[in-house]
Each structure stands twice: as structure tokens, then as C-alpha cells.
Amino acid sequence: MNKELPQGWIWTSIAEIAEVEGGKRLPKGHMLSDVETDYPYIRVTDFQNYKVTKENIKYIEKETYEKTLTSQ
């Protein structure tokens, strides 16, 4: 990939700036929400043109986040 970046930007990986949890599903009975919380739930559909689009970001509640971390 040889895209030109704006001045002051650098290439990095998602793993360097966020926790990556692959293959996780929402626990049964838990839902995504349009209401902003501290827990954005970024989906594959939120990636476009090498970036995350914020137009349709969904969120989860703290309880859902904690339950997702413990369900392995």
C-alpha cells in the first residue's frame, strides 16, 4: 500500500492504538445501540477506504463490554 498521508500523519496498525478482539459476538440478549457510550463497537462494515467511518458506529453498554471480555 503506497497511499500518501497528510503532513504529520504516520502509518500504524490498529493493534498499536486499540485492543483488537476478533470473532467476538454479542452475548445473548445484549444489543447494539445508537446511543453513545464509552464502548464503541466497530464492525467490519465501519471500515471504508482504509479508515473507520463514524457515520454508523454502534455502541454497547458497560455490562455488555465486560461480559464480552469474559465469554471466550
mmCIF file as gemmi writes it, N, C-alpha and C atoms, coordinates in Angstrom:
data_model
loop_
_atom_site.group_PDB
_atom_site.id
_atom_site.type_symbol
_atom_site.label_atom_id
_atom_site.label_alt_id
_atom_site.label_comp_id
_atom_site.label_asym_id
_atom_site.label_entity_id
_atom_site.label_seq_id
_atom_site.pdbx_PDB_ins_code
_atom_site.Cartn_x
_atom_site.Cartn_y
_atom_site.Cartn_z
_atom_site.occupancy
_atom_site.B_iso_or_equiv
_atom_site.pdbx_formal_charge
_atom_site.auth_seq_id
_atom_site.auth_asym_id
_atom_site.pdbx_PDB_model_num
ATOM 1 N N . MET Axp A 1 ? 0.851 -1.162 0 1 0 ? 1 A 1
ATOM 2 C CA . MET Axp A 1 ? 0 0 0 1 0 ? 1 A 1
ATOM 3 C C . MET Axp A 1 ? 0.901 1.229 0 1 0 ? 1 A 1
ATOM 4 N N . ASN Axp A 2 ? 0.651 2.111 -0.912 1 0 ? 2 A 1
ATOM 5 C CA . ASN Axp A 2 ? 1.516 3.264 -1.058 1 0 ? 2 A 1
ATOM 6 C C . ASN Axp A 2 ? 0.686 4.539 -1.145 1 0 ? 2 A 1
ATOM 7 N N . LYS Axp A 3 ? -0.164 4.761 -0.16 1 0 ? 3 A 1
ATOM 8 C CA . LYS Axp A 3 ? -1.017 5.953 -0.126 1 0 ? 3 A 1
ATOM 9 C C . LYS Axp A 3 ? -0.255 7.103 0.521 1 0 ? 3 A 1
ATOM 10 N N . GLU Axp A 4 ? -0.449 8.313 -0.012 1 0 ? 4 A 1
ATOM 11 C CA . GLU Axp A 4 ? 0.173 9.495 0.564 1 0 ? 4 A 1
ATOM 12 C C . GLU Axp A 4 ? -0.661 9.977 1.749 1 0 ? 4 A 1
ATOM 13 N N . LEU Axp A 5 ? 0.002 10.294 2.854 1 0 ? 5 A 1
ATOM 14 C CA . LEU Axp A 5 ? -0.682 10.744 4.057 1 0 ? 5 A 1
ATOM 15 C C . LEU Axp A 5 ? -0.564 12.25 4.224 1 0 ? 5 A 1
ATOM 16 N N . PRO Axp A 6 ? -1.525 12.857 4.908 1 0 ? 6 A 1
ATOM 17 C CA . PRO Axp A 6 ? -1.396 14.285 5.211 1 0 ? 6 A 1
ATOM 18 C C . PRO Axp A 6 ? -0.162 14.541 6.068 1 0 ? 6 A 1
ATOM 19 N N . GLN Axp A 7 ? 0.351 15.748 6.022 1 0 ? 7 A 1
ATOM 20 C CA . GLN Axp A 7 ? 1.537 16.109 6.787 1 0 ? 7 A 1
ATOM 21 C C . GLN Axp A 7 ? 1.304 15.86 8.279 1 0 ? 7 A 1
ATOM 22 N N . GLY Axp A 8 ? 2.257 15.245 8.929 1 0 ? 8 A 1
ATOM 23 C CA . GLY Axp A 8 ? 2.184 14.967 10.354 1 0 ? 8 A 1
ATOM 24 C C . GLY Axp A 8 ? 1.55 13.631 10.696 1 0 ? 8 A 1
ATOM 25 N N . TRP Axp A 9 ? 0.986 12.937 9.717 1 0 ? 9 A 1
ATOM 26 C CA . TRP Axp A 9 ? 0.368 11.629 9.95 1 0 ? 9 A 1
ATOM 27 C C . TRP Axp A 9 ? 1.411 10.542 9.752 1 0 ? 9 A 1
ATOM 28 N N . ILE Axp A 10 ? 1.169 9.388 10.388 1 0 ? 10 A 1
ATOM 29 C CA . ILE Axp A 10 ? 2.044 8.232 10.196 1 0 ? 10 A 1
ATOM 30 C C . ILE Axp A 10 ? 1.18 6.988 9.997 1 0 ? 10 A 1
ATOM 31 N N . TRP Axp A 11 ? 1.742 5.982 9.346 1 0 ? 11 A 1
ATOM 32 C CA . TRP Axp A 11 ? 1.065 4.697 9.222 1 0 ? 11 A 1
ATOM 33 C C . TRP Axp A 11 ? 1.245 3.938 10.523 1 0 ? 11 A 1
ATOM 34 N N . THR Axp A 12 ? 0.211 3.278 10.974 1 0 ? 12 A 1
ATOM 35 C CA . THR Axp A 12 ? 0.273 2.448 12.169 1 0 ? 12 A 1
ATOM 36 C C . THR Axp A 12 ? -0.709 1.3 12.003 1 0 ? 12 A 1
ATOM 37 N N . SER Axp A 13 ? -0.659 0.356 12.9 1 0 ? 13 A 1
ATOM 38 C CA . SER Axp A 13 ? -1.628 -0.739 12.851 1 0 ? 13 A 1
ATOM 39 C C . SER Axp A 13 ? -2.698 -0.506 13.91 1 0 ? 13 A 1
ATOM 40 N N . ILE Axp A 14 ? -3.844 -1.092 13.719 1 0 ? 14 A 1
ATOM 41 C CA . ILE Axp A 14 ? -4.921 -0.96 14.695 1 0 ? 14 A 1
ATOM 42 C C . ILE Axp A 14 ? -4.465 -1.486 16.048 1 0 ? 14 A 1
ATOM 43 N N . ALA Axp A 15 ? -3.723 -2.581 16.054 1 0 ? 15 A 1
ATOM 44 C CA . ALA Axp A 15 ? -3.271 -3.18 17.307 1 0 ? 15 A 1
ATOM 45 C C . ALA Axp A 15 ? -2.385 -2.238 18.129 1 0 ? 15 A 1
ATOM 46 N N . GLU Axp A 16 ? -1.754 -1.272 17.483 1 0 ? 16 A 1
ATOM 47 C CA . GLU Axp A 16 ? -0.904 -0.326 18.201 1 0 ? 16 A 1
ATOM 48 C C . GLU Axp A 16 ? -1.701 0.758 18.918 1 0 ? 16 A 1
ATOM 49 N N . ILE Axp A 17 ? -2.958 0.961 18.519 1 0 ? 17 A 1
ATOM 50 C CA . ILE Axp A 17 ? -3.74 2.053 19.11 1 0 ? 17 A 1
ATOM 51 C C . ILE Axp A 17 ? -5.033 1.596 19.782 1 0 ? 17 A 1
ATOM 52 N N . ALA Axp A 18 ? -5.349 0.296 19.698 1 0 ? 18 A 1
ATOM 53 C CA . ALA Axp A 18 ? -6.595 -0.209 20.284 1 0 ? 18 A 1
ATOM 54 C C . ALA Axp A 18 ? -6.465 -1.683 20.615 1 0 ? 18 A 1
ATOM 55 N N . GLU Axp A 19 ? -7.377 -2.166 21.458 1 0 ? 19 A 1
ATOM 56 C CA . GLU Axp A 19 ? -7.447 -3.597 21.717 1 0 ? 19 A 1
ATOM 57 C C . GLU Axp A 19 ? -8.263 -4.229 20.604 1 0 ? 19 A 1
ATOM 58 N N . VAL Axp A 20 ? -7.719 -5.243 19.986 1 0 ? 20 A 1
ATOM 59 C CA . VAL Axp A 20 ? -8.411 -5.906 18.887 1 0 ? 20 A 1
ATOM 60 C C . VAL Axp A 20 ? -8.97 -7.223 19.392 1 0 ? 20 A 1
ATOM 61 N N . GLU Axp A 21 ? -10.266 -7.366 19.305 1 0 ? 21 A 1
ATOM 62 C CA . GLU Axp A 21 ? -10.941 -8.594 19.73 1 0 ? 21 A 1
ATOM 63 C C . GLU Axp A 21 ? -11.627 -9.165 18.5 1 0 ? 21 A 1
ATOM 64 N N . GLY Axp A 22 ? -11.053 -10.176 17.913 1 0 ? 22 A 1
ATOM 65 C CA . GLY Axp A 22 ? -11.629 -10.748 16.705 1 0 ? 22 A 1
ATOM 66 C C . GLY Axp A 22 ? -12.583 -11.885 17.003 1 0 ? 22 A 1
ATOM 67 N N . GLY Axp A 23 ? -13.609 -11.995 16.202 1 0 ? 23 A 1
ATOM 68 C CA . GLY Axp A 23 ? -14.52 -13.109 16.295 1 0 ? 23 A 1
ATOM 69 C C . GLY Axp A 23 ? -15.475 -13.065 17.469 1 0 ? 23 A 1
ATOM 70 N N . LYS Axp A 24 ? -15.592 -11.942 18.119 1 0 ? 24 A 1
ATOM 71 C CA . LYS Axp A 24 ? -16.497 -11.83 19.258 1 0 ? 24 A 1
ATOM 72 C C . LYS Axp A 24 ? -17.912 -11.585 18.768 1 0 ? 24 A 1
ATOM 73 N N . ARG Axp A 25 ? -18.857 -12.138 19.487 1 0 ? 25 A 1
ATOM 74 C CA . ARG Axp A 25 ? -20.277 -11.913 19.235 1 0 ? 25 A 1
ATOM 75 C C . ARG Axp A 25 ? -20.875 -11.296 20.49 1 0 ? 25 A 1
ATOM 76 N N . LEU Axp A 26 ? -21.937 -10.566 20.322 1 0 ? 26 A 1
ATOM 77 C CA . LEU Axp A 26 ? -22.624 -10.025 21.49 1 0 ? 26 A 1
ATOM 78 C C . LEU Axp A 26 ? -23.246 -11.173 22.275 1 0 ? 26 A 1
ATOM 79 N N . PRO Axp A 27 ? -23.178 -11.1 23.589 1 0 ? 27 A 1
ATOM 80 C CA . PRO Axp A 27 ? -23.821 -12.132 24.395 1 0 ? 27 A 1
ATOM 81 C C . PRO Axp A 27 ? -25.329 -12.15 24.125 1 0 ? 27 A 1
ATOM 82 N N . LYS Axp A 28 ? -25.93 -13.29 24.296 1 0 ? 28 A 1
ATOM 83 C CA . LYS Axp A 28 ? -27.364 -13.446 24.065 1 0 ? 28 A 1
ATOM 84 C C . LYS Axp A 28 ? -28.142 -12.435 24.905 1 0 ? 28 A 1
ATOM 85 N N . GLY Axp A 29 ? -29.079 -11.76 24.259 1 0 ? 29 A 1
ATOM 86 C CA . GLY Axp A 29 ? -29.918 -10.779 24.941 1 0 ? 29 A 1
ATOM 87 C C . GLY Axp A 29 ? -29.342 -9.373 24.985 1 0 ? 29 A 1
ATOM 88 N N . HIS Axp A 30 ? -28.113 -9.182 24.525 1 0 ? 30 A 1
ATOM 89 C CA . HIS Axp A 30 ? -27.482 -7.86 24.505 1 0 ? 30 A 1
ATOM 90 C C . HIS Axp A 30 ? -27.599 -7.277 23.104 1 0 ? 30 A 1
ATOM 91 N N . MET Axp A 31 ? -27.736 -5.963 23.031 1 0 ? 31 A 1
ATOM 92 C CA . MET Axp A 31 ? -27.974 -5.307 21.747 1 0 ? 31 A 1
ATOM 93 C C . MET Axp A 31 ? -26.971 -4.182 21.495 1 0 ? 31 A 1
ATOM 94 N N . LEU Axp A 32 ? -26.783 -3.865 20.217 1 0 ? 32 A 1
ATOM 95 C CA . LEU Axp A 32 ? -26.036 -2.674 19.844 1 0 ? 32 A 1
ATOM 96 C C . LEU Axp A 32 ? -26.976 -1.48 19.954 1 0 ? 32 A 1
ATOM 97 N N . SER Axp A 33 ? -26.389 -0.301 20.155 1 0 ? 33 A 1
ATOM 98 C CA . SER Axp A 33 ? -27.195 0.895 20.335 1 0 ? 33 A 1
ATOM 99 C C . SER Axp A 33 ? -26.624 2.058 19.532 1 0 ? 33 A 1
ATOM 100 N N . ASP Axp A 34 ? -27.479 2.988 19.152 1 0 ? 34 A 1
ATOM 101 C CA . ASP Axp A 34 ? -27.042 4.229 18.52 1 0 ? 34 A 1
ATOM 102 C C . ASP Axp A 34 ? -26.662 5.275 19.568 1 0 ? 34 A 1
ATOM 103 N N . VAL Axp A 35 ? -27.027 5.027 20.827 1 0 ? 35 A 1
ATOM 104 C CA . VAL Axp A 35 ? -26.729 5.956 21.918 1 0 ? 35 A 1
ATOM 105 C C . VAL Axp A 35 ? -25.256 5.819 22.297 1 0 ? 35 A 1
ATOM 106 N N . GLU Axp A 36 ? -24.529 6.942 22.248 1 0 ? 36 A 1
ATOM 107 C CA . GLU Axp A 36 ? -23.088 6.919 22.516 1 0 ? 36 A 1
ATOM 108 C C . GLU Axp A 36 ? -22.8 6.528 23.964 1 0 ? 36 A 1
ATOM 109 N N . THR Axp A 37 ? -21.878 5.583 24.12 1 0 ? 37 A 1
ATOM 110 C CA . THR Axp A 37 ? -21.371 5.17 25.431 1 0 ? 37 A 1
ATOM 111 C C . THR Axp A 37 ? -19.853 5.211 25.368 1 0 ? 37 A 1
ATOM 112 N N . ASP Axp A 38 ? -19.192 4.765 26.413 1 0 ? 38 A 1
ATOM 113 C CA . ASP Axp A 38 ? -17.722 4.695 26.422 1 0 ? 38 A 1
ATOM 114 C C . ASP Axp A 38 ? -17.217 3.481 25.651 1 0 ? 38 A 1
ATOM 115 N N . TYR Axp A 39 ? -18.134 2.698 25.052 1 0 ? 39 A 1
ATOM 116 C CA . TYR Axp A 39 ? -17.762 1.438 24.432 1 0 ? 39 A 1
ATOM 117 C C . TYR Axp A 39 ? -18.242 1.355 22.984 1 0 ? 39 A 1
ATOM 118 N N . PRO Axp A 40 ? -17.495 1.978 22.053 1 0 ? 40 A 1
ATOM 119 C CA . PRO Axp A 40 ? -17.872 1.837 20.641 1 0 ? 40 A 1
ATOM 120 C C . PRO Axp A 40 ? -17.654 0.403 20.188 1 0 ? 40 A 1
ATOM 121 N N . TYR Axp A 41 ? -18.515 -0.07 19.327 1 0 ? 41 A 1
ATOM 122 C CA . TYR Axp A 41 ? -18.441 -1.437 18.802 1 0 ? 41 A 1
ATOM 123 C C . TYR Axp A 41 ? -18.215 -1.309 17.297 1 0 ? 41 A 1
ATOM 124 N N . ILE Axp A 42 ? -16.972 -1.375 16.897 1 0 ? 42 A 1
ATOM 125 C CA . ILE Axp A 42 ? -16.609 -1.17 15.494 1 0 ? 42 A 1
ATOM 126 C C . ILE Axp A 42 ? -16.753 -2.477 14.745 1 0 ? 42 A 1
ATOM 127 N N . ARG Axp A 43 ? -17.518 -2.428 13.674 1 0 ? 43 A 1
ATOM 128 C CA . ARG Axp A 43 ? -17.802 -3.619 12.873 1 0 ? 43 A 1
ATOM 129 C C . ARG Axp A 43 ? -17.058 -3.533 11.538 1 0 ? 43 A 1
ATOM 130 N N . VAL Axp A 44 ? -16.963 -4.627 10.844 1 0 ? 44 A 1
ATOM 131 C CA . VAL Axp A 44 ? -16.294 -4.642 9.538 1 0 ? 44 A 1
ATOM 132 C C . VAL Axp A 44 ? -16.941 -3.614 8.616 1 0 ? 44 A 1
ATOM 133 N N . THR Axp A 45 ? -18.231 -3.482 8.695 1 0 ? 45 A 1
ATOM 134 C CA . THR Axp A 45 ? -18.949 -2.538 7.838 1 0 ? 45 A 1
ATOM 135 C C . THR Axp A 45 ? -18.554 -1.077 8.101 1 0 ? 45 A 1
ATOM 136 N N . ASP Axp A 46 ? -17.91 -0.803 9.24 1 0 ? 46 A 1
ATOM 137 C CA . ASP Axp A 46 ? -17.473 0.549 9.582 1 0 ? 46 A 1
ATOM 138 C C . ASP Axp A 46 ? -16.137 0.926 8.95 1 0 ? 46 A 1
ATOM 139 N N . PHE Axp A 47 ? -15.495 -0.013 8.255 1 0 ? 47 A 1
ATOM 140 C CA . PHE Axp A 47 ? -14.23 0.261 7.579 1 0 ? 47 A 1
ATOM 141 C C . PHE Axp A 47 ? -14.48 0.569 6.108 1 0 ? 47 A 1
ATOM 142 N N . GLN Axp A 48 ? -13.991 1.715 5.656 1 0 ? 48 A 1
ATOM 143 C CA . GLN Axp A 48 ? -14.096 2.082 4.249 1 0 ? 48 A 1
ATOM 144 C C . GLN Axp A 48 ? -12.87 2.91 3.871 1 0 ? 48 A 1
ATOM 145 N N . ASN Axp A 49 ? -12.294 2.588 2.746 1 0 ? 49 A 1
ATOM 146 C CA . ASN Axp A 49 ? -11.155 3.353 2.221 1 0 ? 49 A 1
ATOM 147 C C . ASN Axp A 49 ? -10.027 3.516 3.243 1 0 ? 49 A 1
ATOM 148 N N . TYR Axp A 50 ? -9.649 2.418 3.882 1 0 ? 50 A 1
ATOM 149 C CA . TYR Axp A 50 ? -8.518 2.382 4.815 1 0 ? 50 A 1
ATOM 150 C C . TYR Axp A 50 ? -8.758 3.179 6.098 1 0 ? 50 A 1
ATOM 151 N N . LYS Axp A 51 ? -9.999 3.437 6.458 1 0 ? 51 A 1
ATOM 152 C CA . LYS Axp A 51 ? -10.271 4.147 7.701 1 0 ? 51 A 1
ATOM 153 C C . LYS Axp A 51 ? -11.607 3.699 8.281 1 0 ? 51 A 1
ATOM 154 N N . VAL Axp A 52 ? -11.815 4.05 9.542 1 0 ? 52 A 1
ATOM 155 C CA . VAL Axp A 52 ? -13.085 3.758 10.198 1 0 ? 52 A 1
ATOM 156 C C . VAL Axp A 52 ? -14.007 4.943 9.962 1 0 ? 52 A 1
ATOM 157 N N . THR Axp A 53 ? -15.175 4.668 9.422 1 0 ? 53 A 1
ATOM 158 C CA . THR Axp A 53 ? -16.156 5.733 9.248 1 0 ? 53 A 1
ATOM 159 C C . THR Axp A 53 ? -16.999 5.81 10.512 1 0 ? 53 A 1
ATOM 160 N N . LYS Axp A 54 ? -17.281 7.008 10.947 1 0 ? 54 A 1
ATOM 161 C CA . LYS Axp A 54 ? -18.018 7.207 12.195 1 0 ? 54 A 1
ATOM 162 C C . LYS Axp A 54 ? -19.511 7.4 11.97 1 0 ? 54 A 1
ATOM 163 N N . GLU Axp A 55 ? -19.944 7.369 10.729 1 0 ? 55 A 1
ATOM 164 C CA . GLU Axp A 55 ? -21.336 7.672 10.407 1 0 ? 55 A 1
ATOM 165 C C . GLU Axp A 55 ? -22.337 6.724 11.061 1 0 ? 55 A 1
ATOM 166 N N . ASN Axp A 56 ? -22.01 5.444 11.146 1 0 ? 56 A 1
ATOM 167 C CA . ASN Axp A 56 ? -22.957 4.462 11.667 1 0 ? 56 A 1
ATOM 168 C C . ASN Axp A 56 ? -22.38 3.631 12.811 1 0 ? 56 A 1
ATOM 169 N N . ILE Axp A 57 ? -21.459 4.217 13.567 1 0 ? 57 A 1
ATOM 170 C CA . ILE Axp A 57 ? -20.855 3.497 14.686 1 0 ? 57 A 1
ATOM 171 C C . ILE Axp A 57 ? -21.945 3.118 15.682 1 0 ? 57 A 1
ATOM 172 N N . LYS Axp A 58 ? -21.856 1.917 16.192 1 0 ? 58 A 1
ATOM 173 C CA . LYS Axp A 58 ? -22.778 1.425 17.216 1 0 ? 58 A 1
ATOM 174 C C . LYS Axp A 58 ? -22.03 1.35 18.543 1 0 ? 58 A 1
ATOM 175 N N . TYR Axp A 59 ? -22.772 1.27 19.615 1 0 ? 59 A 1
ATOM 176 C CA . TYR Axp A 59 ? -22.194 1.254 20.957 1 0 ? 59 A 1
ATOM 177 C C . TYR Axp A 59 ? -22.799 0.123 21.772 1 0 ? 59 A 1
ATOM 178 N N . ILE Axp A 60 ? -22.059 -0.272 22.824 1 0 ? 60 A 1
ATOM 179 C CA . ILE Axp A 60 ? -22.573 -1.26 23.767 1 0 ? 60 A 1
ATOM 180 C C . ILE Axp A 60 ? -22.481 -0.683 25.169 1 0 ? 60 A 1
ATOM 181 N N . GLU Axp A 61 ? -23.239 -1.264 26.075 1 0 ? 61 A 1
ATOM 182 C CA . GLU Axp A 61 ? -23.219 -0.855 27.483 1 0 ? 61 A 1
ATOM 183 C C . GLU Axp A 61 ? -22.011 -1.48 28.185 1 0 ? 61 A 1
ATOM 184 N N . LYS Axp A 62 ? -21.645 -0.926 29.334 1 0 ? 62 A 1
ATOM 185 C CA . LYS Axp A 62 ? -20.502 -1.434 30.103 1 0 ? 62 A 1
ATOM 186 C C . LYS Axp A 62 ? -20.7 -2.909 30.45 1 0 ? 62 A 1
ATOM 187 N N . GLU Axp A 63 ? -21.896 -3.291 30.832 1 0 ? 63 A 1
ATOM 188 C CA . GLU Axp A 63 ? -22.185 -4.683 31.183 1 0 ? 63 A 1
ATOM 189 C C . GLU Axp A 63 ? -21.917 -5.611 29.991 1 0 ? 63 A 1
ATOM 190 N N . THR Axp A 64 ? -22.315 -5.175 28.812 1 0 ? 64 A 1
ATOM 191 C CA . THR Axp A 64 ? -22.084 -5.976 27.601 1 0 ? 64 A 1
ATOM 192 C C . THR Axp A 64 ? -20.599 -6.09 27.323 1 0 ? 64 A 1
ATOM 193 N N . TYR Axp A 65 ? -19.88 -4.983 27.457 1 0 ? 65 A 1
ATOM 194 C CA . TYR Axp A 65 ? -18.428 -4.975 27.254 1 0 ? 65 A 1
ATOM 195 C C . TYR Axp A 65 ? -17.755 -5.978 28.199 1 0 ? 65 A 1
ATOM 196 N N . GLU Axp A 66 ? -18.1 -5.911 29.483 1 0 ? 66 A 1
ATOM 197 C CA . GLU Axp A 66 ? -17.482 -6.8 30.463 1 0 ? 66 A 1
ATOM 198 C C . GLU Axp A 66 ? -17.834 -8.256 30.205 1 0 ? 66 A 1
ATOM 199 N N . LYS Axp A 67 ? -19.073 -8.514 29.822 1 0 ? 67 A 1
ATOM 200 C CA . LYS Axp A 67 ? -19.491 -9.877 29.544 1 0 ? 67 A 1
ATOM 201 C C . LYS Axp A 67 ? -18.784 -10.412 28.288 1 0 ? 67 A 1
ATOM 202 N N . THR Axp A 68 ? -18.589 -9.56 27.302 1 0 ? 68 A 1
ATOM 203 C CA . THR Axp A 68 ? -17.905 -9.953 26.077 1 0 ? 68 A 1
ATOM 204 C C . THR Axp A 68 ? -16.463 -10.345 26.361 1 0 ? 68 A 1
ATOM 205 N N . LEU Axp A 69 ? -15.809 -9.619 27.277 1 0 ? 69 A 1
ATOM 206 C CA . LEU Axp A 69 ? -14.415 -9.939 27.629 1 0 ? 69 A 1
ATOM 207 C C . LEU Axp A 69 ? -14.294 -11.278 28.316 1 0 ? 69 A 1
ATOM 208 N N . THR Axp A 70 ? -15.287 -11.661 29.094 1 0 ? 70 A 1
ATOM 209 C CA . THR Axp A 70 ? -15.188 -12.903 29.857 1 0 ? 70 A 1
ATOM 210 C C . THR Axp A 70 ? -15.73 -14.115 29.109 1 0 ? 70 A 1
ATOM 211 N N . SER Axp A 71 ? -16.457 -13.906 28.011 1 0 ? 71 A 1
ATOM 212 C CA . SER Axp A 71 ? -17.014 -15.053 27.26 1 0 ? 71 A 1
ATOM 213 C C . SER Axp A 71 ? -16.029 -15.466 26.181 1 0 ? 71 A 1
ATOM 214 N N . GLN Axp A 72 ? -15.296 -16.538 26.434 1 0 ? 72 A 1
ATOM 215 C CA . GLN Axp A 72 ? -14.306 -16.995 25.461 1 0 ? 72 A 1
ATOM 216 C C . GLN Axp A 72 ? -14.501 -18.412 25.106 1 0 ? 72 A 1
